[in-house]
Amino acid sequence: MLRFMPVGDSMTIGSAGDHTWRYRMWQHLCATHGGPFTLVGPRETLYDKSADAPTSYDYADPDFPHGHLAGWGEGWAHMAPLIGDAVRGTRADVLLVALGLIDLGFYTDARQTAENARAFVAGARAAAPRIRMVVLPVIPNIRCAADESFATEVALFNELLAKAVADLDEPRSPLLLASLPPSYDIHRDTYDGTHPSPSGEHRIAEAFADALHQGWGVGDAYDGE
């Protein structure tokens, strides 16, 4: 049984009524992965905007494993201290990580965020020395279009993240850097300039799926919407 753990911020946890990219990834792997697998994580809920809390199970389609380690307003700085226990508790094999935007927007600059990403990798490996990870760069959001300094920080972090992945990659615990979705359009693929719409969910799932297929031969190339 191959255990995938989605790790992320608001774009990964999703909010009440969403499918989430986690669901799109599940659908893709069901269709293309030739062995048993599941999604795992210590959390299962969506974010409920009316309650301002992650208390909802109102998935658009609830028929998939809900496990994840994602939180609205949480980033590398929040997940680095949690990842070891999460990996140990779920026996995760592969982490699908999409973090960084919230860090840069509210908590840390690009260089500190990159250091927190390195700490995250160390924590995951301390719990499972053979853990594998696929990491998605930060997808520029609407703030990048309006705030040049923020856009610069996002670009710098993505460069530092690529360097961290290259530095930390090792045969027994490989790291893959997914490519930014090339056709991602914040006016079409988000509902507010940041959070994914249904088409955006597909584009994020596609980025992870294609990295898994090209890097490790897991599943096929993405063939969703």
N, C-alpha and C positions, 0 to 999 in steps of 0.2 A: 504494500500500500504506500503510494507516494503522497506525502502530506505537504500541501502548499499553504503557507500562511501569508495572506495579504496584510501589508503594514502600511499605514498612511494617515493622512489628515482628513479634512472634511470631504475631499474629493474621493476618498476611499470608503469612509464609513457611509456616506450618502445620508439623505434625509427621508423622512416618511413619504412613501409613495414612489420612491426610486426603484429601478431595477438594480443599479450599481454596476460598475465595471467588473466587480467580483462575480456577479451573476453571468455577465457576458463571457468572462473567462471560463467559468464552469461549463457553460454551454459549449464553448469551443473545445475544451478538453474532452468532454463527453463524446464529441463527434470525431475527434482526431487522435486522442491518446489511447494507445493499445493496451494499457494495463489499469489496474485498480488505483484510484486516487481519491483524495478528498480535500476540502478546504478546512483549515483548522485555525484556532485562535482562542484566546481567553474571553473574547467579547463576541456578541452576536447581534446586537441591536443596531438600528438606525438612529440618527439624531432627530429628535422631535423639536421643531422650531417653536411651536406654541408653548412647550414646556421648558424650552432652553436646556434640554438634557437628552442624553442618549438612551431613551426609554422606549423607542418605538420598534415594533416588529411588523410594521405595515409595509412590507415589501410588495412591489408591483407584481412579482411572481415569487411566492415564498418557497417554492419547491426546489431548494438547493441548500447545501450546507452553509450556514450563516457565519461560521467561525472567522474571526479576523482580529487584528490588533491595530485598530484605527480609532482616531478621536477628532472630533470637531475642535479646532484650535490647538491641536497637538502636533509637534514636529520632532525633528531629530533629538533635540534637547530633552523632550519628554519620553521618547521611546527608548533611548539608549539605556536608561536605568531599568527599564521593564523587559527588555528583549530576552535576557538570560532566563528569567523565570518563565516567560511565555514559551520559549523554545523547549525548556525542560518539561514543562507541564503538558505540552501538546505533542512532543516528539516530532516537531516539524523537520522536514527534509529540505524544503526550498522556500526561501523568503522572497516575496514579490513586493518590493519596497518603492513607494511613491511619497517622498517627504521633501520638505525644504521651503516651500512657498510661505507657509505660515511662520517659519523661523525668520526668514528674511524680512517678512512684512512687519513682525511685531517683537521679535526676541533678540536675534543675533545677526551680526554681519556675515558676509560670505565666508571669511576665513574661520571664524568661530563655528559656523554651521558645518563647515567641512571637517573640523576637528571633532565635532559631535558625531558626524557620520562615521568617522574612524573609530570612535569609542563604541558606537553601535555594533560595528563589525566585530570588534574585540569581544564585546559582551555576548554576542550570538555564538562566536566560536568557543568561548569559555564554557558555554552550556553544551555545545555539540560541535566537536572539532571538525566534523565532515559536512557541516551545514553548507548549502549552496544558496547564493543570493543573486537575484536580478534586480537592478536598481534603475529607476527611471529618472532622468534629469527633470528639473523643474520646468513645467510648461508655462511659458510667459502668459500672464493674464492681462486683464484690461488696465490694471495699474501700470504695467510696463509701458503701455501705449501712451500714458499720460504723464509718467514720472520717469524722466531720463535717468536719474540717479538710481532709482529702484531697478530699472531695466539693466543698468550696468552691474549692480550687485547680483542679479539673477544670472547674467551671463558669466560673471566671474565665478560664482558658485558652481555653475555647471562645468566650467573648466577645472576647478579644483576637485569636483566630484569625479570627473573622468580620470584625473591624476591619482586620486585615492583608490579608485577601482583598479587601475593598472598597478599601483604599488602593492596593494594588498592581495591581489589575485594569487592563488597558489593551487597546486594540483589537487590536494586533498580537500580543499574548501574553495572551489572556484567562484569567482564573481563575474557577472556579466553586466555591462552597461547597455541598457536598452536605448534605442534611438528615439528621439522626440518624434511623435507622430507627424509625418511630413505634411499631411493635409489638414492638420488641426486648425480650425477657424473659430476664434472666440465668439464670433457673431452667430455662428451656426451650431457649434459643438458645445456651447455652454448656455445656461439660462440666465446668467447674470454677469457674464464676463469672466467668471472663475470656475464655477461648479458645473460639471458635465451634464449636458442634456443626453437623451438617449443616443444620439449619434456620437457625442463625446465619450460616452461609456464604451462604445464600440472601438473608438480610436485608441483609448488607453489600453483596453484589453488586447487590441491588435499589437501595440508596442511590446507588451510583455510576451504575447504568443509568438511573435516573430523572433524575438530574442531567444526564447526557449528552443524554437525550431532550428534556427540558424546556429546557435551556440552549442546546443547539447542534443539535438535531434529529438526533442520532446514535442510530440504533436506535429501538426502541419502548419504551414503558413496560414494566417488568419483569413477566413473567408466569410466574415460577417458583413453587416450592412456598412 
